[in-house]
Amino acid sequence: MSSIDDIRISFRPVTSDDYPLLDSWLNTPHMREWWGDPETELGYIRDMLEGRDTTRPFLFLLDNAPVGYIQYWYIADHLDEPWLSKAPWVTQVPTDSIGVDMAIGDAALLSKGLGSAVLKAFTARLRSEGYDNILIDPDTSNARAIRAYEKVGFRPLIVSRESSEDEDTAVLIMRLVSEDSQTNSEFTP
């Protein structure tokens, strides 16, 4: 699976019927390494589906089979506590930005080009819906994710910190740069 044709990738909104699948993915070692406590993360997704959070959750499918999770969220909706304390970088980017988070569910599908292919298709969809400032915030030590995001066109913007539970983590805020723009990843006010 070195090259994944876009036609094989699709997206569908998460439903409550997906909770068992998401729970199984969130409990795998490769997801637990980068995501929070599985029960807490599933609670966040429940909040999204029940309208307590404006984040939009999706499953991504390969050949119509669910293989991972992806979401987008509005920076402007997170300019209050506890976000300002947990992720202070949200004040350093344009308020019309959206953030994207993703994870491949099955570890056997890692490092095969799936993440880049999915993110490329998803961000193309977001751009077609009018979103120009698309960000992603991998842990600075998640080299696999950073490489995948760079393949799609994300470029480093700032390094910041995020706090979760009792630990601080360094995160690399990356911005999707269009192919026809300059390589400068700085936002201009």
RAVENCOR-V647205 format. One record per run of one state. SS is the DSSP state (helix for helix, strand for strand, loop for the rest). FROM is the first residue (numbers start at 0). LEN is the number of residues. If there is no record, write none. Layout:
ss,from,len
SS,FROM,LEN
SS,FROM,LEN
//
This chain:
ss,from,len
loop,0,5
helix,5,3
strand,8,5
loop,13,2
helix,15,11
loop,26,2
helix,28,4
loop,32,5
helix,37,12
loop,49,6
strand,55,7
loop,62,2
strand,64,10
helix,74,4
loop,78,4
helix,82,4
loop,86,1
helix,87,5
loop,92,5
strand,97,7
loop,104,2
helix,106,3
loop,109,4
helix,113,15
loop,128,5
strand,133,6
loop,139,3
helix,142,10
loop,152,1
strand,153,11
loop,164,2
strand,166,10
loop,176,13
//
